[in-house]
Structure formats: C-alpha cells, structure tokens
Amino acid sequence: MGVASLYDRVHTFDCELDADFITLDCQVSYRINAGDGDAEPQTFELVKVTTRIAGASLPLNITDEINFDYIMDLIEDDASNADYHWSDHGDV
C-alpha cells in the first residue's frame, strides 16, 4: 500500500454476495488504519455492508448477517489494488 491519502478514510466497493436462495448486489465500506509501520501493522476495519431491497427507501445494513472472514478477504483484495494506477506501470 503506502499511499498516505488512503489511510483513515472510508472506502466503498460494489460486489455481489451469493446465498443458496439469493444473490444480492451490495456495497462494502471499510477503513484502512495505517498503524505505525513497526509495532502496529496496517489493519482493515469493516464499516458496513449494505444492499437495497425493492420498496425500501434506504439501503439495508446486512453487516451482522454476512460471513465476516469472506468480507475481510474481499476488503484485502480491494485494498491491494487501491494504489494501482495504470499510468504508474505503463499499462495501455
């Protein structure tokens, strides 16, 4: 990681979460805590997982209903790409 502007702010990404009976379009929000580099490592904090349901005016918070470890894996994957920009690597 290493880009200071990514730390201590909320990041959000879209994903689909599957269950046996439903697939939900969701938004995962998380925070990257910088740590101090030596004694305290960088950590990720789950803020919330939300989805929208027909007829509801506001997003539904489903954070307590999901598999925490799976969501943390998605967060780590999203964060690992957070400071990537194609122009830094000569991608066309």
C-alpha positions as CSV (number, residue, x, y, z in Angstrom):
1,M,0.0,0.0,0.0
2,G,1.9,3.1,1.1
3,V,-0.2,6.0,-0.2
4,A,-1.0,8.2,2.8
5,S,-4.2,9.6,1.3
6,L,-5.7,6.0,1.5
7,Y,-5.4,5.8,5.3
8,D,-8.0,6.7,7.9
9,R,-10.9,7.3,5.5
10,V,-13.8,5.1,4.4
11,H,-13.5,3.3,1.1
12,T,-16.5,1.6,-0.6
13,F,-16.8,-1.0,-3.4
14,D,-19.6,-2.9,-5.1
15,C,-19.9,-6.7,-5.1
16,E,-22.4,-9.5,-5.4
17,L,-22.9,-11.8,-2.5
18,D,-24.5,-15.2,-3.1
19,A,-26.5,-17.4,-0.8
20,D,-28.3,-20.7,-1.6
21,F,-31.5,-18.8,-2.4
22,I,-30.5,-15.2,-3.4
23,T,-27.8,-13.1,-5.0
24,L,-27.5,-9.6,-3.5
25,D,-25.9,-6.5,-5.1
26,C,-24.0,-5.0,-2.1
27,Q,-21.7,-2.2,-1.1
28,V,-18.9,-2.9,1.3
29,S,-17.5,0.1,3.2
30,Y,-14.2,-0.2,5.1
31,R,-11.4,1.9,6.6
32,I,-7.6,1.4,6.3
33,N,-5.8,2.1,9.6
34,A,-2.2,3.0,8.9
35,G,-0.6,1.6,12.0
36,D,2.9,2.9,12.8
37,G,4.8,0.7,10.4
38,D,6.8,-1.2,13.0
39,A,5.0,-2.3,16.2
40,E,1.4,-1.8,14.9
41,P,0.7,-3.2,11.4
42,Q,-1.7,-1.7,8.9
43,T,-5.2,-3.0,9.6
44,F,-8.6,-3.1,7.9
45,E,-11.8,-2.2,9.7
46,L,-15.2,-3.2,8.3
47,V,-17.6,-0.3,8.5
48,K,-20.7,-1.8,6.9
49,V,-22.2,-4.0,4.2
50,T,-25.4,-2.7,2.7
51,T,-27.9,-3.8,0.0
52,R,-31.1,-2.4,-1.5
53,I,-34.4,-4.1,-1.5
54,A,-37.4,-3.3,-3.7
55,G,-39.7,-1.0,-1.9
56,A,-37.2,0.2,0.7
57,S,-36.2,3.8,0.5
58,L,-32.9,3.4,2.3
59,P,-30.1,0.8,1.9
60,L,-30.4,-2.2,4.3
61,N,-27.4,-2.8,6.6
62,I,-26.6,-6.5,6.5
63,T,-23.3,-6.4,8.2
64,D,-24.3,-8.7,11.0
65,E,-25.7,-11.3,8.6
66,I,-22.7,-11.9,6.4
67,N,-19.6,-14.1,6.7
68,F,-17.0,-11.7,8.3
69,D,-13.9,-13.6,7.1
70,Y,-15.2,-13.7,3.5
71,I,-15.9,-10.0,3.5
72,M,-12.4,-9.3,5.0
73,D,-10.9,-11.3,2.2
74,L,-12.8,-9.1,-0.3
75,I,-11.6,-6.0,1.5
76,E,-7.9,-7.1,1.4
77,D,-8.3,-7.8,-2.3
78,D,-9.8,-4.3,-2.9
79,A,-7.2,-2.5,-0.8
80,S,-4.3,-4.3,-2.6
81,N,-5.4,-2.6,-5.8
82,A,-6.2,0.8,-4.2
83,D,-3.0,2.5,-5.0
84,Y,-2.6,1.0,-8.5
85,H,-3.0,3.3,-11.4
86,W,-2.2,2.2,-15.0
87,S,-0.1,5.3,-15.7
88,D,2.3,4.2,-12.9
89,H,3.1,1.0,-14.6
90,G,3.0,1.9,-18.3
91,D,-0.2,-0.1,-19.0
92,V,-2.1,1.0,-22.0
